Amino acid sequence: MTLIQFLIVATALFSFGLYGVITRKNAVLVLASVELMLAAVNINLVAFDVYLDDPLNSGQIFTLFTIALAAAEVGIGIAIILMIYRNRQSADVDDLDLMKG
């Protein structure tokens, strides 16, 4: 496969994730959409790493960091959503004025 094909797949995946973040009202689905966007970034990092023939494999190392970041984001995000759901009985993003002064 060529670099353009990987970029097209990553662009489509990022676009689906962005659409999900903008249109979804459920906080869990918003988190899933953010994960799609991070997956698209990982595809780009690895594709450019292979295309540029980097001897240090920098793109793959950054991909491991973004995977760790995504795992931490999901863990903390789900914990926050569960606490909000316990207090409000809703995971609707539009109802989350909980942190407003």
Secondary structure as UniProt FT lines:
FT   HELIX           3..23
FT   HELIX           27..52
FT   TURN            55..56
FT   HELIX           58..88
FT   HELIX           93..95
FT   TURN            98..99
//
